[in-house]
Amino acid sequence: MHEGGHQSFSKYTWLNKTSAYFLNVMGGNTYYWKIKHNISHHTYTNMEGLDSDINIEPFMRIHPEQPKRWIHRFQHIYFVVFYSLSYFSWIFMDDFIKYFSGKISAGYVDQKLSFKEHFIFWMTKAFYLMVYVVLPILMVGFLKALIGYLILGIVCGLAIAIVFQLAHVVNETDFPLAPDETTGKIAQQWAIHQVNTTSNFATKSKVLSWLLGGLNFQVEHHLFPKVSHIHYAKINQFVKETCLEYNINYHEHKTMLQAVHSHVKYIRKMGRPAKAM
């Protein structure tokens, strides 16, 4: 689904479009995702007010420019619960807020949905509810279906959130200021901006690379989003050599555990009360 949305799953456009719609099968909405992810996140990575993926206020403080609330001092503890609920929030709340408000992502000029997208939105949401909620209740009963669905949603939400956060929200990555208000330009060149705000993890693990579809090679993905992940391991070598040649910091954790530790350390720092003068 992710590579289909980036047009990197196949050389055939129709196959990319078809694979992208598998997000709808999982309860999401591909149309909204492409705008939020491809435009907002991939263009303005880690920029407050523009990268929708780091805008999870007021629940968590991710960017230094975001307001600090008293509850954030505990975010390095409760993040597991919050991430676990993110899948339910996405499919049952976030998509509907986008649909009825017309506000899809930060920095994006809203456009009216076509009749086709209206139809797809409601039909796939109904299909999802029927397959994942109603049908299991009819087959095994309400309680068993509820328990099964909660397990599915919690595991899915936790996995998606953790993988994303390890790619961008760690101690080593940058969180740049918003573009210049007059010119609208980002201070760094686009490619350097992507390297500075992104981090890899466990790139030597073939099992993890297979499970994540190459999302542990996040630096290469942000530089070459339309290239299939099967090439990232080789591209990784070239990118590292180029960064070394031009003295650009390249972020990569050897293991997933190291990346998780860096993430927890960072969100703890972001939630820490300001020191008294």
N, C-alpha and C positions, 0 to 999 in steps of 0.2 A: 504493500500500500504506500509506504513512504517513498520508495524509489519510483513507483508509478506516478506519484504526485510531483516528482522532480523530473519526469520524463527520462529516467535512467534505467528503468526496468527492462525495456525492450527497444529495438529500433523501429517498432511499429507504434504509431501514435495511438491507434485504437486499443492496443493491448495495455499501453501505459494508462490510458484513461479508465479502462476497465479495472485494472488492478488498484487504481487509486480509490475507486468506489467501494473497495472492501472495508474502508473505514466506516462507511455507512452500515455495512453488515454488522460491524462491532458497536453500532449505536451513535457514532459521530456523524459529521457532515463534511464531506470532501471539499465542497465549494468554500466553506468558511475556513477550513484548515489551510487550503492553498494560499489564501490571502494572509491569514494570521502567521503562517509558518514561512512560506516562500518569500513574501513581500516584507512583512513586519520584522520577523526574527532574522532572516538571512541578510537583510539590508542593514538593519540598525542593531546588530547583536550587542546585548548587554547595555543598551542605552535607555535610561529612565525616560518614561513617557512615550517611547517609540517601539521598543521591543516588548510586545505583549506577553511574551513568555516569562518575563521577570516581574510582571505586574500582578503580584498576588497579595497586594495590600487589601485590607489591614491585617491579614492573618500572619504574614511574614515580611520581614524587611530584608531585601536582597541587595538593593543598590544604596550606596552612601547618601544619595540625594533624597531617598525616601524618608518620610517622617518616622521617628522612633517612638514607639508606644511601650507602655509598661509591660505588656504581655510578651513583647519580643525578647525580653531577657530569658525567656524559657523556650524560645523557638528551637534551640538545639536539642530539646527534649521531646517536645510535642510534634516535631516535624514528621515523625513516622506516622502518627495518627492522621495528620493533615494530608500527607501524600497518599495514604491509604484510601482516603475519601475523594481524591481528586477525579477518579474515573466517574463516579456517580455524579459529581458536580458538573463534569464536562457534558455528559449526555443528557442529564435531566434538567440542568439549569443554564449553563453557559451558552449552549446552542440556541436555546429559546430566548435568552436575553438578546443575543445577536439578531435573531429572526425578528423579534417584535420592536427592537430599538433601532435596527439598521446600522448599529455601530459594531463593526466586525473586528477592527483592530486599531491600535493607536497609529496616527499619522496616515490613515487611509481614507480617501474620499469615498464616502458611501455611494453605492449604486443600488438601484432597485433590482430585485431578483426577477429573472425571467419566469414565465409560466412553468417552463421545464424544471427549474430549480425549486420553485414552490412545490411542485408535484413530487419531485424526488425527496424533498425534505420530509413531507408528511407521510409519504408512502413508506420510506425506509425507517422512519421512527416507529410507525405502526408495525412494520414487519419485525423490527427488533423486539418490541414489547411482546408480540405474539410468540416469537421463537424462544426468547430468553426468559420470559416471565409467565405468560399465560399457559403455554404448552407444558412447561415443567410442572406447574401447579396441577394441571389436569392429569398428568401422568403419575406423579409421585406424592401429590398432596402439598398443601400450602407451606407447612413448616419445613419439610425437607427441601422444597424448591427455594424457599427463602434463605435457608442456610447455605445451600449450594450457590445461589446467586451472590450472596454476600462474600463468600470465599472467592468466587470468580472476580468480582469487582474490586475487592481489596487487594488481591494479588496483582491484578492488572494495573490498578492505579499506582501502587507502590513501585512496580517495575518500571512503568513509563516515567514517573516523576524522578526516580533515582537516576535512571539512564540520562535523562536530560540534564539534571542538576550536576552530575559529574562531568558533563561536557562543557559547562559554562560557569557554574557557580562554585568555584573552588578558590583557595587562597591565592593561587598563582595567576589567575586571569585578571584582565583589566575590566573596569567598569567606567567607560569614558563618559564625558559630558555630552549633552545633546548637541546637534549640529548648530553652526552659526545661524542665528535667526535671520540675518540679512541675506546670506548666500545659500543657506540650507545645506552647506557642505560639511562633511565629517572632517575632523582635523587630520586624521591619518589617511593614507592611501587605503583603498578598499581591501586589498589583499593583506596588508600589514594589520589593518583593523581586525580582520577575521582571525589571524594567527594570535594576536594579542588577547582576544576575548574568548578563545576556545582552547580546550585541553583534551588530549587523548587519554585512554587508560587501557591497560592490559592488551596491548596490540600484539603481543606474542602468543596470546591464547587463541588457538584455532577454534576451540569449542565456544568460547565467549563471542568471538567474531561471527561464528555461524548463528548462534542464538540471537544476537542483536542485529544481524544483517549489516554488519560493518559499522554500526553506530559508535563503536569504541574508537574508530578512526575519525573523530569528529572534525579535526583540523582539515584533513583532506576532503571531507565531505563539504565543509563550508567553502573551501577554495574551488572545488570541482563538483558542485551538486548534480550536474547532469551526466556524471560518469558513474558507472556501476560500482558498487562497493567491492566487487571481486578484484578490482585493480588497486584498491587503496593501499595494500601492504607494499606494493612496489612503488607507488607514488609517494608513500611515506618517506622512503629513502631519499628521493629527489628533493622533497620539501625540506627535510632536515638539513641536507647539504646546502641548499640555497639560503636557508635561515642562518646557518653558521657562516657562510660566505659574507652575508650582509649584516651580521651582528644583530640578528632579530631573535628575541627569546622565543623558544619553542617549548610549549608546555605538554608534558606527558608523564603520567604516573605508570609505574611498572605493573602494578596490580590494581584490581578493582577496590580492594580493601584500603589501599593507600589513598585512592581517590575519594572514597567514602569518608575517611578520616579528615582529608583536606576540606571536604564540603562541610562537615560538622564543625570543624574549627572555624571556618569562615562565617557560617551563620551565627555561631556563638559570638564571634567578634562583632557582627552587625547588630546583635541584640543587646550587647553589653551597655550598661548605663554610662553616660558621659562622665568623665572624671571631673571632680570639682576643682575649680581654679585655686 
